[in-house]
């Protein structure tokens, strides 16, 4: 809905429907949409029906966050081959121990940095060894920061069976706890399992994911790079 409040945005979105874009074109379009929405936020807020803007919440930093609904575009993106499948695997695991989420539904990440989203797309396409990816970009919320409005975008990519060996759940961590010989790691994994659904357990899962990927040989120095970038620092 938010995309229809600004005629120029709606025009651009209609033009790219059913087209295959280069990753550079996708970056330019998303960055432009983000900038326009941020620059014209006050106008958009007055125009949007109330049912499309949920009540804002105040974060610890006293930042207003407007939660949006029904605002997304799907782009088919042509992706160049930059990394081998093995290199891309190490890069993906770095993203997965930062802010990228992987489930049996697919991969997703929320970020206000378009460049980071493009990096994730490039890495995933290279891991899957495909030339094109269909990517959904949802405009989920907008924060009023000290420097002005900041739009957050969620990138979603559908599940692929090649993701299976990277998906970590309760049963896999339980199996690893039974297999691993190091007593300290075994105790840590058992603690994670015990607290699995608690707030503390959710934090421990990230560390357990690192242990699992190390045990499987899925982490190396490339993983450290994307771990760093995925935690909020753009790689470009």
Helices and strands as residue ranges (DSSP letters): G 2-4, H 7-16, E 20-22, H 23-39, H 41-47, G 50-52, E 53-58, E 64-68, E 72-78, H 85-96, E 101-103, E 106-111, H 114-128, E 132-145, E 148-158, G 161-166, H 170-179, H 183-194, H 199-216, H 221-230
